[in-house]
Amino acid sequence: MGLPLAFIRVYGSKTFQILIDGYEKVFRGIPEMVIMLLFYFGIGYYVPHPFKNAFFTANFALGLRSAANQSQIFRGAIRGIGEEQMTVARSLGLSRLHSIIHVMIPQVFIFSTPGLGSEYALLVKDSAYAFFLPGITEIMEIANTIRKSTGDTATPFFAAAFIYILLTFPIATWLDTWGSRKKRQLGL
Amino acid sequence: MARHVGKQKKEAVRTVGRKMTDTLMECTDLWKIYGKIIAVKDVSLKIREGEIKLVFGPSGSGKSTFLRCLAMLTTPTKGEVFLKGECLTRPGIDLNKARARIGFVFQHIWPFRHLTALGNVELGLRRVLKLSKKEAGEVAMQALREVKMEKWAHHYPGQLSGGQQQRVGIARALAMKPDIILLDEPTSALDPELTGEVIDTLRDLAKKGTTMLIVSHEMPFAREVAEEMIFFDEGTIIETGPPEQFFTNPKSERAKKFMARLIKRTKRE
């Protein structure tokens, strides 16, 4: 969702630019935990379906915040690539959409690393806040259940930390390495 | 005698394979205004098929904006642009189709950095002219051959010199088989050595009868290939005429001063 938002923010009409800017500012300014609780308890109170579904709300809240971050990362990349690439593509007769698809997007991903890797890691880590929503089973919930049933206060949380590292580190590192290799290959 | 032979050779370059017939591109009373700034002021120009015209003038005089208006990369504020009799400034025209018929070579090259030289040339062929991958590959390779870049077809722009990148830029425009190629100072971002290789490429295109409107300050090249030179200043055409007129006796005072400076610089180089 971050990618279309970024392109609309750059190339869209003034109204869309203001709307997306506002959305980014709001969701990047509120802590993830508050967003989840706000949707589950706050908006969920008035609109129980689907916001009283903890799994949906956790994903929805994570998605909204991450899209706001991603949009900003991609937007930085679009600006870094420069308007000229679009101008050249348009001079060949490519439509605006084709120029975005064939010229901008492939470069946006390259220019978005390592920011994209960090955002992925943040997304996985922030999923821990779903712990505060009732009836959802995630890593922290499992760790806490084991702590309660075994009385071991240390091991379950060390294990949880290790699982988070396993989930974030390889993919974030792979993204960074891919980006650096691509930039080197293209002489950027 | 040597001078005579030289002159004959220049004439040969200017006319071999070139047949100038009807008006290919035309603009009438063209204006481009940005707020309070008048970038292009009431410019009218005709380019015949097979003709080479060279635009020159001080920096910031609106040459690039004028070229962009002709290519419909910037919409003119007033005036009309015609290509083969078709009005490109009329409402409802398919601008993508129109732009595909006009080749444009940029001063700062701007290659697609994520694509190889071949990929750069293929993109328009595949996405605009809708050629198959095989056909696009063949046409692109032929265009790269014409600018003597086939050996570097699989290199990325970042691995090429500025001159090589600009030749890919020319091939990118050429491959689309445009009616005309507009070149916006194609050598001014390059050092003198690299300028030479780009000029050689343009000279080859001139021999093949390619219609070109070139913004350039490469005076020896202008004298050799241009049918007409256009002195541009403060957004408008000040003087037009054959190269010899500008080299021997420009009519306007401004052109005279500018030519004197240009010739002095060329001699120094």
Interface residues (C-beta under 8 A of the other chain):
Chain A: G82 E84 Q85 T87 V88 A89 R90 S91 L92 G93 L94 S95 H98 H102 V103 P106 Q107 I110 Q185 L186 G187 L188
Chain B: A71 L73 N96 K97 A98 R99 A100 R101 I102 F104 F106 H108 W110 F112 R113 H114 L123 G124 R127 V128 Y156 P157 G158 Q159 R172 A173 M176
